[in-house]
Amino acid sequence: MRFRAKAPLRLSFAGGGTDVRPFSDQEGGCVLNATITRHAWGALSSRRDGQIQIESADFGSLLQFDSNTPIVYDGKMDLAKAAIRNLGGQYSGGFDLFLHTDAPPGSGLGSSSSLMVCLVGLLREFNNLRLTDYDTAQLAYRIEREELGIRGGMQDQYASAFGGFNFIEFHKDRVIVNPLRVSEDTVNELEHNLLLCYTGKPHLSSGIIVDQVGRYENHEEDALTGLRRQKELAFEMKNALLERRLGDFGMLLGTAWYYKKKMSPKVSTPRIDEMYEEAQKQGAIGGKITGAGGGGYMLFYCQYEKKLRVAEALQKLGATPTEFGFESHGLQTWRVDERRRSDRGETLPAGPGAWRTVASES
């Protein structure tokens, strides 16, 4: 039996940072985000020799160990090892695990969290576990943030598990995911006018988040203003989106960036500032970094007639513009059942004339 999973990456429009503790515990956070047609992918094939093999296409690395060996976190594929340890993959008959993500590490698109959600989905299927979308997201968060100590917020895991456009509220004792019914016309217009651009440099979110949290705990005025305004902007942008006021949505994207930079001086760099100024000069209405900051992807809202001009200008500065679409589904898992013709050693479809695939959405 072969198991498959894919979990989407996300764009964060406003509210990022308010999903990070202790702010979310003390004041309550909220974010507006949406998943896109880029995914973390996983495949798992069972074995019978008690060996576990993990292959990462992104890092070009391969790791193999006995399933009865205690798992040690040593910086080598710890995301996968932690998922295996927490979902009963250890002490199994063994399996091969293959992983790939459609964005580079440090992209600001929540790729590591999407990969963790993908891993939870794979191992959930492998061990026939019953987990809701909330269970999946919470478990992915706990493993990544608490067990492995990777600093960050909560929005990435919930966005990837649920998919689509969401307004997510974060409280000390609960998370509430509010799916948004965004019209097809609005989605098409957003895809028409939004420009996603890789700055050419990954970000290191942990250092930025540590700085942001420290400034909040020290009650620094700029950090407090930035975080609280982010929370307000998440509400304002949600309303603009649902009311189809996309020009306002684009301008508020720029406002969100202005206040995001107040949360920590590490959020932006001279290179990012130069790109933002050039994009505005060429006609971008607003834009922001899609993750914690310092690098990764930038997102700009443009009038379509000026979008290509903005893209060309950013490319001259060494950035890489790219097209994308929005993804309405969250984590998806499915199984591929194969049988072998023993007399010839061939792998044949399990059903008449086609692969037999059992698919499920988390």
C-alpha positions in Angstrom: 0.0 0.0 0.0 1.3 3.5 -0.9 0.1 6.6 0.9 0.1 10.1 -0.6 -0.5 13.6 0.9 -0.3 17.2 -0.1 -0.7 20.3 2.0 -0.9 23.8 0.6 1.4 26.8 1.3 -0.2 30.1 2.3 -0.1 33.9 1.8 -0.6 36.0 4.9 -2.3 39.3 4.1 -2.6 40.9 7.6 -2.3 39.9 11.3 1.0 38.0 11.1 2.7 38.2 14.4 -0.4 38.4 16.5 -0.6 34.6 16.3 2.7 34.3 18.2 2.7 33.8 22.0 2.6 35.6 24.4 0.6 38.2 22.4 -2.1 35.7 21.3 -2.5 34.5 24.8 -2.7 37.9 26.4 -4.5 40.0 23.8 -5.9 37.6 21.3 -4.6 37.4 17.8 -6.2 37.2 14.3 -4.9 36.8 10.8 -6.3 36.9 7.3 -4.7 34.4 4.9 -5.3 32.2 1.9 -3.7 29.0 0.6 -2.1 28.9 -2.9 -1.4 26.3 -5.6 2.0 25.4 -4.1 2.2 22.4 -1.8 4.3 20.3 0.5 4.2 16.7 -1.0 4.7 13.4 0.7 4.7 9.7 -0.2 5.0 6.8 2.1 5.4 3.1 1.1 5.4 0.4 3.7 8.3 -2.1 4.2 8.7 -5.3 6.0 12.3 -5.2 7.2 11.9 -2.8 10.1 13.8 0.0 8.3 12.7 3.6 8.0 14.1 5.6 5.1 13.5 9.3 4.7 14.4 11.1 1.5 14.2 14.9 1.0 14.2 16.1 -2.5 14.6 19.7 -1.3 17.9 19.1 0.6 19.1 16.2 -1.6 19.5 14.1 1.5 18.7 10.5 2.5 18.5 9.1 6.0 17.9 5.4 7.1 17.6 3.9 10.5 16.0 0.9 12.3 12.5 1.5 13.4 13.4 0.1 16.8 16.1 2.7 17.3 15.2 5.6 19.6 14.8 8.8 17.6 17.2 11.5 18.4 16.8 15.1 17.1 20.1 16.2 15.7 19.3 18.7 13.0 18.9 16.0 10.3 15.3 15.8 9.1 14.0 16.5 12.5 10.5 17.5 11.2 10.0 14.0 9.8 11.6 12.3 12.8 9.3 14.2 15.2 6.2 13.4 13.2 7.2 9.7 13.1 7.8 9.7 16.9 4.5 11.4 17.7 2.2 9.5 15.3 3.3 5.9 16.0 5.5 5.5 12.9 8.3 4.2 15.1 8.3 0.5 16.0 6.4 -0.2 12.8 7.3 -2.7 10.1 9.2 0.2 8.5 8.5 2.4 5.5 10.0 4.7 2.8 9.2 8.3 3.1 9.7 10.8 0.3 9.2 14.6 0.8 9.2 17.6 -1.5 8.0 21.2 -1.2 7.2 23.7 -4.0 9.0 26.6 -2.3 12.5 26.9 -0.9 13.1 26.9 2.8 12.8 30.4 4.3 10.3 31.4 1.6 7.9 33.1 4.0 5.0 31.0 2.6 4.8 28.7 5.6 6.6 25.8 3.9 8.0 24.1 6.9 4.6 24.1 8.6 2.9 22.8 5.5 5.4 20.0 5.4 4.6 19.1 9.0 0.9 19.1 8.2 1.7 16.8 5.2 3.6 14.5 7.5 0.8 14.3 10.0 -1.6 13.5 7.2 0.6 10.7 5.8 1.2 9.1 9.2 -2.4 9.5 10.1 -3.4 7.4 7.1 -0.6 4.9 7.6 -1.7 4.2 11.2 -5.5 4.7 10.5 -5.8 7.5 13.1 -8.9 9.6 13.3 -7.9 13.3 13.4 -10.0 16.3 12.6 -8.7 19.4 10.8 -8.3 21.1 14.2 -6.5 18.0 15.6 -4.1 17.9 12.7 -3.3 21.6 12.9 -2.8 21.6 16.6 -0.6 18.5 16.6 1.5 20.0 13.8 1.9 23.2 15.8 2.8 21.3 19.0 5.4 19.2 17.3 7.0 22.0 15.4 6.8 24.9 17.9 6.9 23.2 21.3 8.7 19.8 20.8 11.3 21.0 18.3 11.4 24.5 19.6 11.1 26.2 16.1 10.0 29.7 16.8 6.9 31.0 15.0 3.2 31.5 15.2 0.1 29.3 14.7 -1.4 30.5 11.5 0.6 28.3 9.1 -0.5 25.0 10.4 -4.2 26.0 10.5 -4.1 27.5 7.0 -2.5 24.4 5.5 -4.8 22.0 7.3 -8.0 23.9 6.4 -7.2 25.5 3.0 -9.0 28.4 1.2 -9.5 31.9 2.4 -9.7 32.1 6.2 -10.0 34.6 9.0 -8.4 32.8 12.0 -8.7 33.9 15.6 -6.2 32.9 18.2 -6.9 32.8 21.9 -5.1 31.3 24.9 -7.3 28.3 25.1 -8.7 27.9 21.6 -8.3 28.7 17.9 -11.3 29.5 15.7 -11.0 29.1 11.9 -13.6 31.2 10.0 -13.8 30.1 6.3 -14.6 33.0 4.1 -17.0 32.8 1.1 -15.0 34.8 -1.4 -16.7 35.1 -4.8 -15.2 33.5 -7.8 -15.0 36.9 -9.5 -13.0 38.3 -6.5 -10.6 35.3 -6.6 -10.0 35.7 -10.3 -9.4 39.5 -9.9 -6.9 38.8 -7.1 -5.0 36.3 -9.2 -5.1 38.9 -12.1 -3.6 41.7 -10.0 -1.4 40.1 -7.3 2.3 39.7 -8.0 4.4 37.2 -6.0 8.1 37.9 -6.1 11.0 36.0 -4.6 13.6 38.5 -3.2 16.4 36.1 -3.9 17.3 35.6 -0.2 15.6 33.3 2.3 14.5 34.6 5.7 15.5 33.4 9.1 12.2 33.9 11.0 13.3 32.7 14.4 15.7 35.7 15.1 13.0 38.2 13.9 10.3 36.5 16.1 12.6 36.4 19.2 13.3 40.1 18.7 9.6 40.9 18.2 8.5 38.9 21.3 11.2 40.6 23.4 10.0 44.1 22.3 6.4 43.2 23.1 7.4 41.8 26.5 9.4 45.0 27.2 6.3 47.1 26.2 8.1 49.0 23.5 5.7 51.5 22.0 6.4 50.7 18.3 6.1 47.0 18.8 2.8 47.4 20.7 1.5 49.7 18.0 2.6 47.4 15.2 1.0 44.3 16.6 -2.3 45.9 17.7 -2.6 47.7 14.4 -2.0 44.3 12.6 -4.9 42.9 14.4 -7.2 45.8 13.4 -6.0 45.5 9.8 -6.9 41.8 9.6 -10.5 42.9 10.3 -10.4 45.8 7.8 -8.9 43.7 5.0 -11.4 40.9 5.6 -14.2 43.3 5.1 -12.7 44.9 2.0 -12.2 41.4 0.6 -15.8 40.2 1.2 -17.2 43.5 0.0 -15.1 43.3 -3.2 -13.3 46.6 -2.5 -10.1 45.3 -4.0 -8.5 48.7 -4.5 -8.9 49.3 -0.8 -7.6 45.8 -0.1 -4.4 46.6 -2.1 -3.8 49.8 -0.2 -4.4 48.1 3.1 -1.7 45.6 2.1 0.7 48.4 2.1 -0.6 49.7 5.4 -0.1 46.3 6.9 3.6 46.4 5.7 4.1 49.8 7.3 2.9 48.6 10.7 4.7 45.2 10.4 8.0 47.0 10.2 7.2 48.6 13.6 7.2 45.2 15.2 10.9 44.8 14.8 13.7 46.6 12.9 14.8 43.2 11.5 11.6 42.8 9.5 12.9 44.8 6.5 16.3 45.2 4.9 17.8 47.9 2.6 17.3 45.4 -0.3 13.6 44.9 0.5 13.0 48.6 1.0 14.6 49.2 -2.4 12.4 46.6 -4.1 9.3 48.0 -2.4 10.1 51.6 -3.4 10.7 50.5 -7.0 7.5 48.5 -7.2 5.5 51.6 -6.0 7.3 53.8 -8.5 6.2 51.4 -11.3 2.6 51.4 -10.2 2.1 48.9 -7.3 -0.7 50.0 -5.1 0.6 48.2 -2.0 2.6 45.2 -0.9 4.4 43.4 1.9 6.6 40.5 2.9 4.6 37.3 3.1 6.4 35.9 6.2 8.2 37.1 9.3 10.5 39.3 7.2 14.1 39.7 6.3 13.7 37.9 3.0 11.6 35.3 1.2 8.7 36.3 -1.0 7.0 39.7 -1.4 3.4 40.2 -2.5 2.3 43.2 -4.4 -1.2 44.4 -5.5 -1.1 46.2 -8.9 -3.5 47.3 -11.5 -3.1 44.5 -14.1 -2.0 47.0 -16.8 1.0 47.9 -14.6 1.7 44.4 -13.2 4.1 43.4 -15.9 6.0 46.7 -15.6 6.4 46.1 -11.9 7.6 42.6 -12.5 10.1 43.7 -15.0 11.5 46.4 -12.7 11.9 43.9 -9.8 13.6 41.4 -12.0 16.2 44.0 -12.9 16.9 44.3 -9.2 17.6 40.6 -9.0 14.2 39.4 -7.8 12.2 36.6 -9.4 8.5 37.3 -10.2 6.2 34.4 -10.4 2.5 33.6 -11.1 0.3 31.6 -8.7 -3.3 30.7 -8.1 -5.4 30.2 -5.0 -6.1 26.7 -3.6 -9.5 26.0 -2.1 -8.5 22.7 -0.5 -6.4 22.1 2.6 -4.6 18.9 3.5 -5.5 16.0 1.1 -4.5 12.4 1.6 -5.1 9.3 -0.5 -4.0 5.7 -1.0 -2.8 3.8 -4.0 -3.3 0.1 -3.7 -1.1 -2.0 -5.9 -0.9 -5.8 -6.5 1.9 -7.7 -8.1 1.7 -10.4 -10.7 4.0 -12.9 -9.0 4.8 -14.9 -12.1 6.3 -11.9 -14.0 7.1 -9.5 -11.2 5.1 -6.7 -12.8 3.2 -4.0 -10.9 -0.3 -3.8 -12.2 -3.2 -1.5 -11.5 -5.5 -2.7 -8.7 -8.6 -2.1 -10.7 -9.7 -2.9 -14.2 -7.7 -0.6 -16.5 -6.7 2.1 -13.9 -5.1 2.7 -10.5 -7.5 2.2 -7.7 -7.1 5.4 -5.6 -9.0 6.0 -2.3 -8.8 9.8 -1.6 -9.9 11.8 1.4 -9.7 15.4 2.4 -8.7 16.1 6.0 
